[in-house]
Amino acid sequence: MSVWLTDVGLTLAQVSTEEKSNEITAIPEVLRLVDINGAIITIDAMGTQTAIAEQIIENGGDYVLSLKGNHSKLHSAIIEYVNEHLNDNFARIQSREHTTEGIKHGRHDTRTYIQFPLPKELKSEVRFKNLNTIGLALSRSEKGDDESIDVRYFISSLKMGVKQFSKAIRSHWQIENSCHWSLDVTYREDDSRTRNRRLAENLAWLRRFTLSLLKQHPGKQSLVMKRKSCGWNDNFLLQVLATQHT
C-alpha cells in the first residue's frame, strides 16, 4: 500500500499488508511514516474508520473520507438529509456549490460538488473526531445518447470551502486513476507472476519510486517512452535521476 502526495504525484511511503490483513490495518502504519501536518488526507471508504480519522487529526492533518455502506446508519442519514433539501436546492441550509465541466474523447463530463456543515441532528450519529462538514460529488457523463450519473458522499474535518473540498476529491481521483493506469500500462504490473513475497514487495516499491521520478521529469514524452529512453540512453537516465521537483 502506498501514500501519494496529491499535488505532485510522489510516492511518500509504502507498506505491505499481511496475507490475512487489509488496508484498514495498513493505513495507520503508512500514516506514521510521513509528516502529515497541514496536509489533507483523502481515503476510500474502506479507510473511513474513527481511529484513522483521530490519528490524522492528532498528527495535524485534515481528512476527506469517502462514505459508503460500511457506515450504513450515517450514510443513510446523510442521503436522507440531502434528499430532503434537494428539491429547493439547499435554500434552507448553509451550503456551497462548485461545478466543473470538460470534454474528453467526445464525452462531456460535468462534476458538481456540494458542501454543507454537519447537520445538528446528525451529531449524535457521529464518532469521527473533528467532523465539520459533509460533501457530495455528483458526476454526469454524456456521450451521444448515453448518460451516466454517479453520486458519492464524503465526511470531512475541513471547514466550509467548497473549492478546497472539490480540489481534494479531484486530486484523489486523478492520482488513483493515473497511478493504477500507469503501473498497468507502463510497467504491466497486473501481468507480474512474482510469487516470492519479499521480491514482490521490493519490485512494487521500485515501480512506484521510478514512476515518481518519471512523472517529475519535465520532458513531454509519454511515461512509456521515458522509461524506454532510460534504458537506451545513459544521459537521459541521469537526467531523470537528477530531476528535482519545484
Helices and strands as residue ranges (DSSP letters): E 2-5, E 10-14, H 23-33, E 40-43, G 45-47, H 50-58, E 62-67, G 69-71, H 72-86, E 96-104, E 107-117, G 120-125, E 133-143, E 146-156, H 162-185, G 189-191, H 197-216, H 223-232, H 234-242
